[in-house]
């Protein structure tokens, strides 16, 4: 399969907010171009993107995965749901056996075991030592295999063929989010999944200095004889116009989603659904750090999407020299920088003639982006156009 990369670039202005905190509770920062910038980590936006799949029902539950240490509990629940005669301890023991047969290490957390012992409770279920990312279909497959072993699971899973089956079930029929964001299993590296998506840390296009909000809260039951606040505190925040970027390797996505497909299944449909869901979710999602405090509900004002066959290209260098905001804001100048930089770098390094470009923009400050690609009036039309182009490339590769 030919290589296909989908680059998503967005400019988004966020009001006073604290989207992504560091260990001190302050908004994360980075120095770029010699000046401090607001920063939102890639992990924060990937988490928001994954959650958006489910929140907005962009994908079916069976197309999504579960990332948890409580893998035994999850599989046990599926065993019970499939066979009511295998309930409680029986289901839990079978779940633990099939997880270990797949090569995944589990143990009862010492803290939980000590607390249970102290309170006279039964021993808690074993858990993985790290977050495990498994698709719904993988969990169903492992639960079904565990049910097969109901008569004598210890003997059943001593058989190498059954161990191999368990490992194979954990490494096929990957969910869309696993295919997109990857999976790392330290103990069983041969079931790792390479991520099809790379997400950059979002940074402000201009200099940013964090600020601090001093707040007080009044005790509703205080009388006039009890002046003063019920509590006081501070919260750090900033505001910024962010440059956001993600690169999706469509060929890598297709390779991962193709693992475990039946011979009569077409690869085009699941890949197109995954691409469309990712593009919409990455653009519209928003990290929710301190969102009740700041209500920072905004959407990108400018989006550029490119489908190319060369390599991913970030346009962050357009903002290496920080936007000064001399025009009374940062968005207009940021858009102008982007509109000049994109054709310049592609002309200099040679742009593949097959590269496709789509533009989505909002408001008069973004008009400079007109003409650098096919302008779409809505996100829905952009997503549909991208999906159609990806499907066409998969069906009729250049």
Number of C-alpha atoms within 10 A of each C-alpha: 11 11 13 23 24 26 24 23 24 23 27 21 20 20 16 17 23 28 25 22 19 12 7 8 12 18 24 21 20 17 13 19 15 11 14 18 24 28 23 25 19 17 14 18 23 24 15 19 24 22 17 21 24 15 11 11 11 17 19 10 15 13 21 20 22 19 14 17 17 18 25 25 19 17 26 27 18 19 28 18 14 15 12 10 11 18 15 13 11 15 27 22 18 27 28 23 20 29 25 18 24 22 18 20 17 20 12 14 15 11 8 14 17 14 13 14 12 9 9 9 11 9 14 17 19 22 20 19 17 15 16 19 23 23 26 17 20 23 22 18 21 27 27 18 21 27 23 13 17 15 9 10 18 14 9 19 22 11 11 11 11 17 19 15 18 24 22 17 20 23 20 20 23 28 24 28 27 26 27 28 19 19 20 17 16 13 12 13 11 11 18 16 18 16 19 22 23 18 18 19 20 25 28 30 30 25 21 21 14 17 14 11 9 10 11 12 11 12 13 8 8 12 8 7 6 10 10 13 13 13 10 11 9 10 16 17 24 19 20 23 25 25 26 28 26 24 22 24 24 26 17 20 25 21 15 25 22 20 13 13 13 10 7 6 10 12 19 18 13 19 25 22 17 25 25 22 22 24 22 19 21 23 22 15 22 22 21 18 17 16 14 9 11 15 14 21 13 13 16 21 18 24 23 22 24 20 25 21 20 14 14 19 19 16 18 18 13 21 20 14 14 20 20 14 15 8 9 9 13 21 24 19 21 25 21 16 18 22 19 14 17 16 13 12 14 12 11 8 8 11 14 12 8 11 14 16 17 20 23 23 24 14 9 8 18 21 15 17 22 13 11 15 15 16 17 15 12 12 17 12 13 23 20 16 16 23 22 14 15 23 20 14 17 21 12 8 12 10
